[in-house]
Amino acid sequence: MKRPPGFVIVVALLAAGALLRMLLGPAADDSGLRVSLSIPTGEVLSLRATAVLSAALVGAVLGLSGLALQSLLRNPLASPFVLGISSGAGFGVACVLVLGYLFAWSGAGLFGREVFGAVAGAALSLAIVSRFGRQTDGHDPTTLVLSGVILGAIFSAGTALLEHMVPFGLRGDLLSWMAGRLPELPSRGELIVVAVAAVGGFAVLARRTQALDVSMLSDDEARSSGVNLGALRGTLFWTGGILAGVAVAYAGPIGFVGLVGPHIARRLLGPRHAALVPGSALAGAALLVLADAVRQAIDLGSGRLPVGVVTALAGGPFFLWLLRRGAWRS
């Protein structure tokens, strides 16, 4: 029996996750609230549709960010979370929020200072990790991972320090946001910003698919083929950093979607970037929508788990498996 095409599988995963997320939710009975499968209507339908759209957009942004970083570093283990970029972006947002509280800034939202702080923190983290892992013939994967883990721990500690400089209420919001959570009631403006980031990141990468394929060769071979590696790597650097920053500013540091999404696309669609770019966006969207659906079914008595906890519990073992099989050598 012929295997279904890769795009059909990815789209089917996204559709299944979206359907499950639309049908699964809390329902009231005599014993209180319980999780049930039901067809939503009215306001509930609108809220769940917005949640699906929100998760799909953030997942697509993370998938594209992960692909850009993996192509930049020629390392399939690269991702915003593994390399400490998500932690750096989170630290940048925390700095903005704390400074806004200390100096009574107004209007610090997704359109301005939070996004700027997230992108600045992501770019700083990526620059440091890239510098430590650089070698004459590329980047050493082991050094990259170790640098990312250490830098992520440093930025996380810095964020925890900043949490103690703000009132208890804002501290609770920061803790919830750092766990990775999709906004329950995002504004239309916030969704538009994330959508623009997703479309913009896709367009940037889709225009350079041939150059990305060639850049996977050695530097000498790529240059002899006419690829301007300096310009391409600069584009990938900022594309990966900005996409990661926007995702963190909107939903907090959500781990492993940027790592697993491109891997799923690569496994189903092959190594050519003409398929990897849309495949990574779709796979990232499917993963986060599925994770958001799964967390709806887990009630620990004190509310639903943050979606970042679900992705970490699922993505952590996958990352260890990649390390075990030596995925960076492929």
Secondary structure by P-SEA (a helix, b strand, c coil): cccccaaaaaaaaaaaaaaaaaabbbbbccccbbbbbccccaaaaaaaaaaaaaaaaaaaaaaaaaaaaaaaaccccccccccaaaaaaaaaaaaaaaaaaaacccccccccaaaaaaaaaaaaaaaaaaaaacccccccaaaaaaaaaaaaaaaaaaaaaaaaaccaaaaaaaaaaaaccccccccaaaaaaaaaaaaaaaaaaaacaaaaaaacccaaaaaaaccaaaaaaaaaaaaaaaaaaaaaaccccccaaaaaaaaaaaaccccccaaaaaaaaaaaaaaaaaaaaaaaacccccccccaaaaaaaaaaaaaaaaaaaccccc
